[in-house]
């Protein structure tokens, strides 16, 4: 048993969607959340920049006493989580990946994967598609330029404008069965995204991250002994104007 906090980081407010899912399953745990808004979005960074960013975030959470770290970002997970596991062998990491396996498992035919450029073009995302797609399925892998950054501003008009630009070439949007939200920012704009695909279900990876976190903590006997709701500390970096 261990009452030290669960560390969570992302490129800003997007990771709060993962935090919400994990807290729902593990309400008695303490949490430290770091939103690196100064470096939002992660999806446009090259690999060297990304490694430096995730290393700094991890060091911050370790200093805050994190017993496990959730990488609440699809780009950071698909491109750097193995790097982090090698660099910090004594810290368990839980990643966040696009819910491709879950979507394919529904048997639905037309799947639309939305993510940042970094996630969309990563070898891990291609691997997820190749491993899980079924013969009767089509997966459109669509990088959404500027969407995470727009959502970070919480400006509804800017978000809508960005969605229009990114979705303009999606053929027959009414035939999309499932929209996979492959960026943790995107659930924060789920209603606006849904309006473009009226017949689609939206899926994200939050519940899977929560279950994996619980599994690792249980296996390592790191679950909190708290009987009351745990605490949450929030920290955000800011862009230099």
Secondary structure, DSSP 4 states (H G I P E B T S, - for coil): ---SPEEEEESSTTHHHHHHHHHHH-TTS-EEEEEEGGG--GGGS-HHHHHHHHHHHHHHHHHTT-SEEEE--HHHHHHHHHHHHHH-TTSEEE-----HHHHHTTT-SEEEEEE-HHHHTSHHHHHHHHHH--TT-EEEEEE-TTHHHHHHHT-HHHHHHHHHHHHTT-TTGGG--EEEE-STTGGGGHHHHHHH-TT-EEE-SHHHHHHHHHHHHHHTT-----SS---EEEEEE----
